[in-house]
């Protein structure tokens, strides 16, 4: 189940604009993505932070099914 939430998180974010976590994705998944170097935050790390993809996150997103311009 964590795999699908990680995928939802990555597919909902883009490399430019910071966005909130999508519905159904929690802080635990965001921490996992940050630890893997897939996302970065706009400030302090919390559930209300905004997130965007790193270069590694962009590469992972392309493996999941392509890049959608955000």
Secondary structure, 3 states (H helix, E strand, C coil): CHHHHHHHHHHHCCCCCCECCCCCCCHHHHHHHHHCCCEEECCCCCCCCCEEECHHHHHHHHHHCCCCCC
